[in-house]
Amino acid sequence: MSEKLHILITGGSQGLGKALADECARRGMHLLLVALPDPELEKTAEDLRKKYGVEVDVLGIDLTEKEAPREVYDWCRKKNYRVNTLINNAGMAGTAEFDCSSLEYSDQRIQVNIRALALLTRLFIPEMKKLDAAYVLNIGSMAGFCGIPYKSIYSASKAFVVEFTKALRYELKDSSIKLSVVCPSGIRSNEKAGERIEAHGFIGKWTELPIEKIARISIDQLLKGKLMAIPGFINKVIFYIGRMLPKRLALRLLSREFKKELISK
């Protein structure tokens, strides 16, 4: 029976999830990577095993499926894995005019960004409470601080992630579990994400950080027990300016800026 403590990372085969897995493995942490079934998932695991000598197991599953959160939890129980850190990284971004987008477009983002995150957290917390120290890291976004035209579902889903983390952290303040949320700007996790960043020109370049740096900041802040991390000085400045702007003006500016992602398609 395995008594090692493990870090469970959703969306762990590419993008920020892969960088988070590398950062955790570099620190000697054993990993459970959950992502869509794909050869890249096992390749990522094998690379981490060879590079760092840590234990890495994988589960290929689609988190948009109704029973997926329960299946992830049952998989861990069946294999006797004790999860002391849950990193809810899996998420779906995108840009679209809401009334022109498909029902599947919205539904997939709600299922992954909100439902899967919330249910996985609910499933793992009771066991994590029994440990001397445990952590939950939710991946939010700068988009979660204000409704963004053309990213309405995405920004709303990330607002849920931020507020959910705040509320649950307070509920669990007397437990051994610390919850954190990291809110990066655009992440070049794949080709489409890169195109969206480049659509913003110099603003995209100013706010973008190397994905490895975001991963390092995220894990550092998590282990320090910090509630929220906004990686990058420029992004912190934008956050505080955004809080001072009148909402109507902020929406006008955001609409003008993020419409560029539609035009660039």
Rosetta blueprint (number, residue, H / E / L):
1 M L
2 S L
3 E L
4 K L
5 L E
6 H E
7 I E
8 L E
9 I E
10 T E
11 G L
12 G L
13 S L
14 Q L
15 G H
16 L H
17 G H
18 K H
19 A H
20 L H
21 A H
22 D H
23 E H
24 C H
25 A H
26 R H
27 R L
28 G L
29 M L
30 H E
31 L E
32 L E
33 L E
34 V E
35 A E
36 L L
37 P L
38 D L
39 P H
40 E H
41 L H
42 E H
43 K H
44 T H
45 A H
46 E H
47 D H
48 L H
49 R H
50 K H
51 K H
52 Y H
53 G L
54 V L
55 E L
56 V E
57 D E
58 V E
59 L E
60 G E
61 I L
62 D L
63 L L
64 T L
65 E L
66 K L
67 E L
68 A H
69 P H
70 R H
71 E H
72 V H
73 Y H
74 D H
75 W H
76 C H
77 R H
78 K H
79 K L
80 N L
81 Y L
82 R E
83 V E
84 N E
85 T E
86 L E
87 I E
88 N E
89 N L
90 A L
91 G L
92 M L
93 A L
94 G L
95 T L
96 A L
97 E L
98 F H
99 D H
100 C H
101 S L
102 S L
103 L H
104 E H
105 Y H
106 S H
107 D H
108 Q H
109 R H
110 I H
111 Q H
112 V H
113 N H
114 I H
115 R H
116 A H
117 L H
118 A H
119 L H
120 L H
121 T H
122 R H
123 L H
124 F H
125 I H
126 P H
127 E H
128 M H
129 K L
130 K L
131 L L
132 D L
133 A L
134 A E
135 Y E
136 V E
137 L E
138 N E
139 I E
140 G L
141 S L
142 M H
143 A H
144 G H
145 F H
146 C L
147 G L
148 I L
149 P L
150 Y L
151 K L
152 S H
153 I H
154 Y H
155 S H
156 A H
157 S H
158 K H
159 A H
160 F H
161 V H
162 V H
163 E H
164 F H
165 T H
166 K H
167 A H
168 L H
169 R H
170 Y H
171 E H
172 L L
173 K L
174 D L
175 S L
176 S L
177 I E
178 K E
179 L E
180 S E
181 V E
182 V E
183 C L
184 P L
185 S L
186 G L
187 I L
188 R L
189 S L
190 N L
191 E H
192 K H
193 A H
194 G H
195 E H
196 R H
197 I H
198 E H
199 A L
200 H L
201 G L
202 F H
203 I H
204 G H
205 K H
206 W H
207 T H
208 E L
209 L L
210 P L
211 I H
212 E H
213 K H
214 I H
215 A H
216 R H
217 I H
218 S H
219 I H
220 D H
221 Q H
222 L H
223 L H
224 K L
225 G L
226 K L
227 L L
228 M E
229 A E
230 I L
231 P L
232 G L
233 F H
234 I H
235 N H
236 K H
237 V H
238 I H
239 F H
240 Y H
241 I H
242 G H
243 R H
244 M H
245 L L
246 P L
247 K H
248 R H
249 L H
250 A H
251 L H
252 R H
253 L H
254 L H
255 S H
256 R H
257 E H
258 F H
259 K H
260 K H
261 E H
262 L H
263 I H
264 S L
265 K L
